[in-house]
């Protein structure tokens, strides 16, 4: 299943749809955003997470593409110390293993372009984490 789709909805305005968070969704999303920027700078971006009920904390870290470096993305809390963790917009949290930092190729403007995130009653898990992080940092209503 293709987990990411994108298109220019009109000149200067991009739409990125994440239908399911999978192992390589972050890398695939970066390719789509790069393609959108090849047509020129964006004036606005829509991140569409509607009806995406699955994912994980790792999958949710696509929010790092849109947030300032080291911004808080999500935290966990539990009874034991190993259950308490803060995940941030940094390679050590969004990369897995010894992979290259796929976010470093993104245009810097993606961190400041006006954007909205779309969710609905069918959005859950990773979609909620991404939407919450973008709202918390005033990146997207």
TORLUMDREN-852427 format. One line per 8 residues: number of its first residue (from 1); for each residue x, y, z of N, C-alpha, C. Coordinates in pm, 1 decimal. Example, Ala and Ser with C-alpha at 12.3 -4.5 7.8 and 13.67 -1.06 7.14 Angstrom:
BEGIN
1	1319.0 -569.0 780.0 1230.0 -450.0 780.0 1320.0 -330.0 780.0 | 1285.0 -225.0 708.0 1367.0 -106.0 714.0 1290.0 3.0 787.0
This chain:
BEGIN
1	83.4 -118.4 0.0 0.0 0.0 0.0 87.6 124.5 0.0 | 54.0 219.4 -82.6 126.3 346.2 -88.3 83.6 429.9 32.3 | 179.0 458.1 123.0 142.7 525.6 247.2 141.2 677.9 237.0 | 203.7 734.4 132.5 209.9 880.0 117.3 175.1 917.6 -26.7 | 93.4 1020.5 -39.5 59.8 1078.8 -169.3 74.0 1229.9 -155.6 | 94.3 1296.6 -268.2 103.2 1442.9 -262.7 67.4 1501.2 -398.5 | 34.3 1628.9 -396.4 11.0 1702.2 -520.5 6.1 1851.1 -488.5 | 26.1 1930.4 -593.2 1.8 2074.0 -582.5 -147.1 2093.6 -607.1
9	-216.7 2153.2 -511.2 -360.0 2172.7 -531.8 -386.4 2299.4 -611.6 | -291.7 2390.3 -607.2 -285.5 2505.9 -696.0 -145.1 2562.0 -679.5 | -100.4 2647.5 -768.2 38.2 2696.0 -758.8 70.8 2751.1 -618.9 | 177.4 2695.8 -558.9 222.8 2742.4 -428.3 158.8 2674.1 -309.1 | 64.2 2584.9 -331.8 -4.8 2518.5 -220.8 0.3 2367.2 -238.6 | 65.7 2301.0 -142.9 84.1 2157.1 -151.0 -5.3 2080.7 -55.0 | -32.0 1956.6 -92.0 -112.5 1863.5 -11.9 -32.4 1735.5 2.4 | -12.8 1689.5 125.6 56.2 1564.0 152.8 -38.1 1477.8 234.8
17	-67.1 1359.3 184.0 -158.7 1265.8 250.2 -79.0 1147.7 303.2 | -86.1 1124.5 434.1 -28.4 1005.4 495.6 -146.0 916.4 532.4 | -160.7 806.4 460.1 -275.4 718.5 482.3 -246.7 610.9 585.2 | -117.9 581.7 606.5 -81.5 480.4 705.0 65.7 497.2 741.3 | 96.2 495.5 869.1 234.3 504.7 913.8 297.8 366.8 902.9 | 400.0 358.0 817.4 472.6 233.7 796.4 619.8 257.5 826.5 | 701.3 155.0 810.6 843.7 160.8 842.6 914.8 278.2 775.4 | 886.5 304.0 647.9 961.0 406.5 573.3 875.9 527.5 536.6
25	769.0 551.1 609.7 681.0 663.4 579.3 755.6 796.4 584.1 | 844.5 815.4 679.6 920.6 941.0 689.3 1002.6 968.7 565.3 | 1077.8 869.2 519.0 1160.4 886.8 399.8 1073.9 914.2 276.0 | 963.5 842.9 264.8 874.5 860.4 149.6 812.1 1000.3 152.3 | 771.3 1045.1 271.1 712.6 1178.3 283.1 812.9 1285.9 240.8 | 939.4 1270.5 278.3 1043.2 1366.4 240.4 1054.3 1375.7 88.3 | 1049.5 1262.9 19.2 1056.2 1263.8 -127.4 938.1 1340.7 -186.4 | 820.4 1323.0 -129.2 702.8 1394.5 -178.1 714.0 1544.9 -152.8
33	761.7 1583.2 -35.2 776.8 1726.7 -4.5 883.1 1788.9 -94.5 | 994.6 1718.9 -114.7 1098.1 1768.7 -205.7 1041.0 1791.5 -345.3 | 958.5 1698.1 -392.0 898.1 1710.7 -524.8 806.0 1832.9 -531.7 | 730.4 1857.2 -425.2 642.7 1974.3 -423.2 724.9 2103.5 -432.6 | 836.5 2110.3 -360.7 920.2 2230.6 -360.2 995.0 2250.1 -491.8 | 1010.2 2145.0 -571.6 1078.0 2160.2 -701.2 998.6 2248.2 -796.7 | 868.3 2259.6 -773.2 786.3 2345.4 -858.7 792.2 2491.4 -813.3 | 862.8 2517.9 -705.4 876.3 2653.7 -653.5 844.0 2656.6 -505.3
41	869.0 2770.1 -439.7 841.5 2778.9 -296.0 692.3 2762.5 -267.8 | 663.4 2703.8 -153.7 524.3 2686.0 -113.8 479.0 2803.3 -28.0 | 354.1 2844.3 -47.6 291.1 2945.7 37.2 210.4 2880.4 147.1 | 178.4 2752.0 130.1 99.7 2680.1 228.1 107.1 2530.6 204.3 | 87.1 2455.0 309.8 94.9 2309.5 302.7 -16.2 2248.6 385.9 | -80.8 2147.5 331.1 -183.2 2071.3 403.3 -125.1 1933.6 431.2 | -124.5 1893.2 556.8 -85.3 1758.3 596.7 -212.7 1684.3 631.6 | -250.4 1588.6 550.6 -377.7 1518.4 561.9 -357.8 1383.6 630.4
49	-407.1 1372.1 752.9 -395.0 1248.6 831.6 -532.1 1185.6 857.7 | -631.1 1225.0 781.3 -765.8 1173.3 803.2 -771.6 1023.0 778.2 | -848.4 955.7 864.4 -873.0 811.4 853.9 -746.0 727.8 860.7 | -645.8 774.6 933.1 -523.1 697.6 954.9 -523.9 649.3 1100.3 | -578.2 530.7 1125.5 -597.1 486.4 1263.0 -480.1 409.8 1322.7 | -372.3 390.4 1247.2 -263.8 306.0 1296.5 -134.4 384.4 1304.7 | -32.0 319.0 1354.3 98.8 381.3 1362.6 160.8 355.4 1497.0 | 268.0 425.1 1521.6 340.9 407.4 1646.0 406.9 539.4 1680.7
57	469.2 541.6 1796.5 543.7 662.6 1831.8 654.3 686.6 1730.9 | 720.2 581.5 1686.6 827.7 598.4 1588.2 770.7 655.0 1457.8 | 659.4 603.7 1413.7 596.8 653.5 1292.3 550.3 796.2 1305.5 | 516.3 835.0 1425.8 464.6 969.6 1446.5 572.2 1075.9 1438.3 | 695.5 1037.4 1432.8 802.9 1135.6 1436.0 820.7 1210.6 1305.7 | 729.7 1191.7 1209.4 734.5 1275.4 1089.0 713.1 1421.0 1125.9 | 657.9 1445.6 1242.9 638.7 1583.7 1287.2 772.6 1657.6 1296.0 | 882.4 1584.6 1312.9 1015.2 1646.7 1318.7 1049.0 1721.4 1190.8
65	988.5 1683.6 1079.6 1013.3 1752.9 952.9 964.2 1896.7 957.6 | 864.2 1923.6 1041.2 798.5 2054.1 1043.1 828.6 2136.7 1167.9 | 899.5 2078.6 1263.0 926.0 2145.4 1390.8 1070.6 2192.4 1401.1 | 1096.0 2291.4 1486.2 1234.6 2333.1 1510.3 1314.8 2218.0 1570.4 | 1444.3 2219.2 1547.3 1532.0 2115.9 1602.9 1514.9 2107.4 1754.2 | 1506.7 1985.2 1801.7 1500.7 1951.9 1944.1 1368.4 1991.5 2011.0 | 1266.8 2026.2 1933.0 1135.0 2055.9 1990.9 1073.3 1926.2 2043.6 | 997.1 1936.8 2151.0 930.1 1819.4 2207.4 823.6 1770.0 2110.1
73	819.5 1639.2 2087.5 718.9 1578.8 2000.6 614.4 1508.3 2085.1 | 657.4 1419.2 2171.6 565.2 1344.9 2257.3 643.6 1289.9 2376.3 | 573.8 1268.1 2485.2 638.4 1207.2 2600.7 554.5 1090.7 2649.8 | 621.6 999.1 2716.5 552.5 886.7 2778.4 577.9 892.9 2928.1 | 485.1 839.9 3003.3 498.6 839.7 3148.2 443.4 707.9 3200.0 | 508.6 653.2 3297.8 463.7 527.1 3355.4 516.1 512.9 3496.4 | 491.3 399.9 3552.4 531.3 376.5 3692.4 680.3 353.6 3707.9 | 743.9 299.6 3606.3 886.9 272.0 3615.5 965.0 377.7 3537.5
81	1090.6 394.7 3572.4 1173.4 496.3 3508.6 1188.8 472.0 3359.3 | 1197.9 344.1 3316.3 1215.7 317.3 3173.7 1089.4 346.1 3092.8 | 977.6 370.6 3159.9 852.2 406.4 3090.9 837.9 557.5 3075.2 | 930.1 632.5 3132.3 926.0 778.2 3124.2 1026.5 823.7 3018.9 | 975.7 888.7 2915.4 1064.8 929.1 2806.2 1007.5 1048.0 2732.7 | 1094.3 1137.8 2688.8 1056.2 1251.5 2605.0 1117.6 1228.4 2468.0 | 1034.2 1231.6 2363.8 1082.1 1219.1 2226.7 1087.1 1358.9 2167.0 | 1197.8 1390.8 2101.0 1218.4 1525.2 2048.9 1246.0 1520.3 1898.1
89	1239.3 1636.4 1834.8 1267.7 1648.8 1691.7 1418.6 1651.5 1672.3 | 1479.1 1534.0 1680.9 1623.5 1518.9 1667.0 1652.4 1381.2 1608.0 | 1759.8 1369.1 1529.8 1789.3 1241.0 1464.5 1792.8 1121.6 1559.6 | 1840.8 1141.6 1680.1 1847.6 1027.7 1771.9 1709.4 972.5 1806.5 | 1605.4 1050.9 1785.8 1470.7 1001.9 1813.5 1391.9 961.9 1689.3 | 1415.3 1026.7 1574.1 1334.9 988.2 1458.6 1405.3 890.4 1365.6 | 1534.2 869.4 1382.0 1604.7 769.9 1300.7 1608.0 636.7 1373.3 | 1623.1 534.6 1296.2 1630.7 400.4 1353.5 1763.2 338.0 1311.2
97	1846.7 304.9 1406.9 1974.5 242.6 1374.5 2072.7 341.4 1314.6 | 2150.0 295.4 1220.1 2257.0 375.3 1160.0 2217.6 435.2 1026.1 | 2093.6 469.4 1008.4 2047.5 523.8 881.4 2085.5 670.5 868.2 | 2091.6 713.7 742.3 2118.7 855.8 715.1 2000.0 940.0 758.7 | 2026.7 1064.0 791.6 1922.1 1157.0 833.3 1845.0 1203.4 710.0 | 1731.7 1140.6 685.9 1652.2 1171.0 567.0 1588.9 1309.3 572.4 | 1579.5 1372.4 688.1 1520.2 1505.9 696.6 1616.2 1616.7 656.2 | 1745.3 1588.6 654.0 1841.8 1695.2 623.6 1831.6 1744.0 479.4
105	1768.4 1666.8 391.7 1755.2 1710.7 252.4 1634.5 1802.4 230.2 | 1548.9 1815.7 330.0 1430.0 1900.4 314.6 1466.8 2048.4 303.8 | 1392.7 2124.4 223.9 1415.2 2269.4 220.8 1388.1 2328.2 360.0 | 1468.1 2422.7 401.9 1451.5 2484.6 533.9 1313.5 2546.6 549.9 | 1255.0 2591.2 439.4 1124.0 2658.0 444.2 1012.1 2568.1 494.7 | 1031.3 2437.1 490.6 925.3 2346.9 536.3 899.1 2362.2 686.8 | 995.1 2415.4 759.5 977.5 2436.4 903.6 901.0 2564.7 936.4 | 879.0 2649.6 835.0 809.8 2776.2 860.9 690.6 2800.3 768.8
113	674.4 2719.4 666.0 563.5 2740.7 573.1 431.0 2728.8 650.4 | 336.6 2819.3 626.7 206.2 2805.3 691.4 144.4 2670.6 654.0 | 88.6 2604.7 752.3 31.9 2473.3 725.3 -88.4 2444.9 812.5 | -166.5 2348.3 767.4 -277.0 2295.1 846.7 -262.5 2144.1 847.5 | -313.6 2082.6 952.2 -316.6 1936.6 960.1 -463.0 1895.3 968.3 | -500.5 1798.5 887.3 -638.2 1750.4 884.1 -647.5 1616.2 955.2 | -738.8 1607.3 1050.9 -769.3 1482.3 1120.8 -921.4 1470.4 1129.9 | -967.6 1350.4 1158.0 -1110.9 1329.9 1178.4 -1130.4 1216.4 1279.2
121	-1251.6 1170.5 1293.4 -1281.2 1064.4 1389.3 -1210.6 934.0 1359.4 | -1162.4 917.2 1236.7 -1089.3 796.4 1199.5 -939.3 809.4 1217.0 | -892.8 924.0 1266.9 -749.5 946.0 1289.8 -716.9 906.6 1433.4 | -613.7 826.5 1450.9 -577.0 783.7 1585.9 -427.2 755.9 1592.0 | -381.5 725.1 1709.5 -245.0 680.8 1734.4 -142.3 782.3 1683.7 | -60.4 743.8 1586.4 46.0 832.4 1537.7 -9.7 962.2 1481.3 | -125.2 956.1 1415.8 -186.2 1077.9 1360.6 -215.6 1178.8 1470.5 | -264.8 1130.5 1582.4 -295.4 1219.4 1695.3 -167.9 1280.3 1752.5
129	-61.8 1202.7 1757.3 64.4 1252.9 1810.7 120.2 1361.9 1720.0 | 118.4 1338.2 1588.5 167.9 1438.5 1493.9 84.3 1565.5 1503.7 | -47.9 1551.7 1497.7 -136.4 1668.2 1504.0 -115.7 1745.6 1634.1 | -104.0 1674.2 1744.7 -82.7 1739.6 1873.9 49.1 1814.8 1881.1 | 155.4 1754.7 1830.2 287.3 1820.1 1831.5 284.2 1946.0 1745.5 | 222.4 1938.6 1628.6 216.1 2055.4 1541.2 128.9 2166.0 1601.5 | 24.7 2128.5 1671.0 -58.2 2228.3 1739.5 14.0 2288.0 1858.2 | 78.5 2203.9 1938.7 149.6 2251.9 2057.4 255.8 2356.0 2022.3
137	318.8 2340.3 1908.3 425.8 2432.1 1867.6 375.3 2541.1 1772.6 | 242.5 2553.8 1765.1 179.3 2659.1 1683.5 219.5 2651.4 1536.4 | 246.8 2529.4 1487.5 282.9 2510.2 1346.9 159.9 2488.3 1259.8 | 55.7 2426.7 1317.6 -61.9 2396.0 1236.9 -185.3 2387.9 1325.3 | -292.5 2456.6 1282.7 -418.6 2440.9 1358.2 -485.2 2308.2 1321.1
